[in-house]
Amino acid sequence: MEPFELFITYLSWKSGGKSRPVLVLLLSEDTISVYPVTTQYENKSESIKSRYFKINDWLQAGLDKQSYIDTGILLNLPISIIKDKKPIGKLTITDKKKFLAFLTKNQKQ
């Protein structure tokens, strides 16, 4: 398991939950920090869209559709939820560089 790999895991929230892709950002011995990945973009507000990073090489990353990383939600989860799972893919070098630049730019705002 490495940063910038994508996994499918179950995420829950107040009214339910579902299995969805997540991007690994940081990991420690017992915790993993991930961003959720979504295909929902068009009907979002401009404020929400501004925090979504478009994965250009989504097919190479192991995704089925055009997808976006929601940088507004960094989840710290127990590493056990994906410990024995295989990644579905990984960001390409090009997307990784663009993503890091996107995070840096958005943190300054």
Helices and strands as residue ranges (DSSP letters): E 5-13, E 16-27, E 31-38, H 46-49, E 52-55, E 67-70, E 75-78, G 79-81, E 89-90, H 93-108
